[in-house]
């Protein structure tokens, strides 16, 4: 059970992560897309571990999707993230993202396999941030997704070895070529060792960050599901 989150204590307490509903078959993908509305955003689905970064100049706390602290579990990454964020103009923020693993060539690799290996290889981790829920004493969790995306773009201007913002592609399902564009995104995701796509509603009325779990405006589609 999560403690009550208010405007005053948001930085101190974990926030339930908004979850994506899995599409189980090709027919399910079409049905889910119909519910998302015409405006959507597509992102890569990474093989990683979810994290919320609660940052202020005094501290950085990493929380899992279940609200458990990750500071000690990923101590090296935590230290490097804190050092990086302290050098920015960010006073406070909450970022939602995925911890991913990279091989010696900088390619995405199996997260579970890296965790089984040596401590040196575990250090080859970074966070891919895809959402921002709080920024400099401003609560952004209730803003539409596209507004949060623009805010994140302005906050994380430069990539670093430990954090980068996710690349996303807006699509409109009313366009005649959206299926072809979606196919190209799936193929590109596979070529970059990703599991598939996360597809999110991007309309003004249905794209707020939902911590209740009652609305499922995000869906995850694995590559093998899409082509089964």
C-alpha positions as CSV (number, residue, x, y, z in Angstrom):
1,X,0.0,0.0,0.0
2,X,1.4,3.4,-1.0
3,X,1.2,6.3,1.4
4,X,-1.1,9.2,0.5
5,X,0.7,11.3,-2.1
6,X,0.0,15.1,-1.8
7,X,1.5,18.2,-3.4
8,X,3.7,18.8,-0.4
9,X,5.1,15.3,0.1
10,X,5.5,14.0,-3.5
11,X,9.3,14.2,-3.5
12,X,9.6,12.3,-0.3
13,X,7.2,9.4,-1.1
14,X,7.1,6.8,-3.9
15,X,4.4,7.2,-6.6
16,X,2.7,4.2,-8.1
17,X,4.0,3.7,-11.6
18,X,1.6,4.0,-14.5
19,X,1.5,0.5,-16.1
20,X,0.9,-0.6,-19.7
21,X,-1.6,-3.2,-20.6
22,X,-0.1,-6.1,-22.6
23,X,-1.5,-6.9,-26.0
24,X,-1.7,-10.7,-26.1
25,X,-2.4,-11.2,-29.9
26,X,-2.7,-9.2,-33.1
27,X,-6.5,-8.8,-32.7
28,X,-5.9,-7.4,-29.2
29,X,-3.5,-4.8,-30.6
30,X,-6.2,-3.4,-32.9
31,X,-8.8,-3.4,-30.2
32,X,-6.5,-1.5,-27.8
33,X,-5.6,1.0,-30.5
34,X,-9.2,1.8,-31.0
35,X,-9.6,2.7,-27.4
36,X,-6.5,5.0,-27.4
37,X,-8.0,7.5,-29.8
38,X,-6.4,8.9,-33.0
39,X,-3.3,10.6,-31.3
40,X,-0.7,8.2,-30.0
41,X,3.0,8.2,-29.1
42,X,5.2,5.1,-29.7
43,X,8.4,4.3,-27.7
44,X,10.7,1.4,-27.6
45,X,10.0,-1.3,-25.1
46,X,13.3,-2.0,-23.3
47,X,14.4,-5.1,-21.5
48,X,15.2,-3.4,-18.2
49,X,13.9,-2.4,-14.8
50,X,11.5,0.4,-14.1
51,X,12.6,3.3,-11.9
52,X,11.3,6.6,-10.5
53,X,14.0,9.1,-9.8
54,X,13.0,11.5,-7.0
55,X,15.7,14.3,-7.1
56,X,16.4,17.4,-5.1
57,X,19.7,19.2,-4.5
58,X,19.9,17.4,-1.2
59,X,19.3,13.9,-2.3
60,X,18.3,11.4,-5.0
61,X,16.1,8.4,-4.2
62,X,15.4,5.7,-6.8
63,X,12.2,3.7,-6.4
64,X,11.1,0.6,-8.2
65,X,7.6,0.1,-9.7
66,X,6.6,-1.4,-6.4
67,X,7.8,1.5,-4.4
68,X,11.0,-0.1,-3.1
69,X,14.2,1.9,-2.8
70,X,16.8,1.0,-5.4
71,X,19.7,3.2,-4.1
72,X,21.7,0.3,-2.6
73,X,20.8,-2.2,-5.3
74,X,22.2,0.1,-8.0
75,X,24.7,2.1,-5.8
76,X,27.1,3.0,-8.6
77,X,24.4,4.1,-10.9
78,X,22.7,6.1,-8.1
79,X,25.9,7.9,-7.3
80,X,26.6,8.8,-10.9
81,X,23.0,9.9,-11.5
82,X,23.1,12.2,-8.5
83,X,26.5,13.7,-9.5
84,X,25.1,14.4,-13.0
85,X,21.8,15.9,-11.8
86,X,23.6,18.2,-9.4
87,X,25.5,19.8,-12.3
88,X,22.2,20.7,-14.1
89,X,19.9,23.6,-13.4
90,X,17.2,21.2,-12.1
91,X,16.2,22.1,-8.5
92,X,13.9,19.2,-8.1
93,X,12.2,16.6,-10.3
94,X,10.6,13.2,-10.5
95,X,11.5,11.2,-13.6
96,X,10.0,8.0,-14.8
97,X,12.2,5.7,-16.7
98,X,13.8,2.3,-17.3
99,X,17.2,1.1,-16.2
100,X,18.8,-0.7,-19.1
101,X,22.1,-2.5,-19.6
102,X,24.7,-1.9,-22.3
103,X,27.4,-4.2,-23.6
104,X,31.0,-3.0,-24.3
105,X,30.0,-1.7,-27.7
106,X,27.1,0.4,-26.3
107,X,24.4,-1.9,-27.6
108,X,21.4,-2.8,-25.5
109,X,21.8,-6.3,-24.0
110,X,19.8,-8.6,-21.8
111,X,19.2,-6.9,-18.5
112,X,18.8,-10.1,-16.5
113,X,22.0,-11.6,-18.0
114,X,24.0,-8.5,-17.0
115,X,22.7,-8.7,-13.4
116,X,24.0,-12.3,-13.2
117,X,27.6,-11.3,-14.2
118,X,30.4,-9.4,-12.5
119,X,30.1,-6.1,-10.6
120,X,32.1,-4.4,-13.3
121,X,29.5,-5.3,-16.0
122,X,26.7,-4.3,-13.7
123,X,28.2,-0.8,-13.8
124,X,27.3,-0.5,-17.5
125,X,23.8,0.7,-16.7
126,X,21.9,3.8,-17.6
127,X,18.5,5.2,-17.2
128,X,16.3,6.0,-20.2
129,X,13.8,8.6,-19.0
130,X,10.4,8.7,-20.7
131,X,8.2,10.8,-18.4
132,X,8.4,13.7,-15.9
133,X,6.0,14.0,-13.1
134,X,7.4,16.9,-11.1
135,X,9.7,19.7,-12.0
136,X,11.1,22.6,-9.8
137,X,8.1,22.6,-7.4
138,X,5.6,22.2,-10.3
139,X,3.4,19.1,-10.4
140,X,3.3,17.9,-14.0
141,X,1.7,14.6,-13.4
142,X,-1.7,16.0,-14.4
143,X,-0.5,17.5,-17.6
144,X,-1.3,15.8,-21.0
145,X,1.4,13.4,-22.2
146,X,2.6,15.6,-25.1
147,X,3.1,18.5,-22.7
148,X,5.1,16.3,-20.3
149,X,7.2,15.1,-23.2
150,X,8.0,18.7,-24.2
151,X,8.9,19.5,-20.6
152,X,11.2,16.5,-20.4
153,X,12.9,17.5,-23.7
154,X,13.6,20.9,-22.2
155,X,14.9,19.5,-18.9
156,X,17.2,16.7,-20.2
157,X,18.8,18.7,-23.0
158,X,22.1,16.7,-23.1
159,X,22.6,12.9,-22.9
160,X,25.1,11.5,-20.5
161,X,26.6,8.0,-19.9
162,X,24.1,7.5,-17.1
163,X,20.8,9.0,-18.4
164,X,19.2,10.0,-21.6
165,X,15.6,10.8,-22.7
166,X,13.7,8.3,-24.7
167,X,13.1,8.9,-28.4
168,X,9.4,8.9,-29.2
169,X,7.4,9.0,-32.4
170,X,3.9,10.6,-32.6
171,X,1.4,8.9,-34.9
172,X,-2.1,9.6,-35.9
173,X,-4.3,6.6,-36.3
174,X,-6.6,8.5,-38.7
175,X,-3.7,8.7,-41.3
176,X,-3.9,6.2,-44.1
177,X,-0.3,5.1,-43.7
178,X,-0.2,4.6,-39.9
179,X,0.0,0.8,-40.2
180,X,3.1,1.1,-42.4
181,X,4.7,3.6,-40.0
182,X,4.0,1.3,-37.1
183,X,5.6,-1.6,-38.9
184,X,8.7,0.4,-39.6
185,X,8.9,1.3,-35.9
186,X,8.6,-2.4,-34.9
187,X,11.4,-3.3,-37.3
188,X,13.6,-0.5,-36.0
189,X,13.0,-1.6,-32.4
190,X,14.0,-5.1,-33.2
191,X,17.2,-4.0,-35.0
192,X,18.2,-2.1,-31.8
193,X,17.7,-5.1,-29.5
194,X,14.4,-3.9,-28.0
195,X,11.5,-6.1,-27.1
196,X,8.8,-4.2,-29.0
197,X,6.9,-1.0,-28.6
198,X,5.0,0.9,-25.8
199,X,2.1,2.7,-27.4
200,X,0.5,5.5,-25.4
201,X,-2.6,7.7,-25.8
202,X,-1.5,11.2,-26.5
203,X,-4.8,13.1,-26.7
204,X,-5.5,16.1,-24.3
205,X,-8.3,14.3,-22.5
206,X,-6.9,10.8,-22.0
207,X,-3.1,11.1,-21.5
208,X,-2.7,12.2,-17.9
209,X,-0.4,10.0,-15.8
210,X,-2.7,7.5,-14.1
211,X,-1.5,6.2,-10.7
212,X,-4.8,4.5,-9.9
213,X,-4.4,1.7,-12.5
214,X,-8.1,2.1,-13.4
215,X,-7.4,3.4,-16.8
216,X,-5.0,1.7,-19.3
217,X,-4.0,4.3,-21.8
218,X,-0.6,2.6,-22.4
219,X,-0.1,-0.7,-24.0
220,X,2.9,-2.9,-24.6
221,X,3.4,-5.0,-27.7
222,X,6.2,-7.4,-28.0
223,X,7.7,-8.0,-31.5
224,X,6.7,-11.6,-31.6
225,X,3.1,-10.8,-30.6
226,X,2.8,-8.3,-33.4
227,X,4.0,-10.8,-36.0
228,X,2.3,-13.9,-34.7
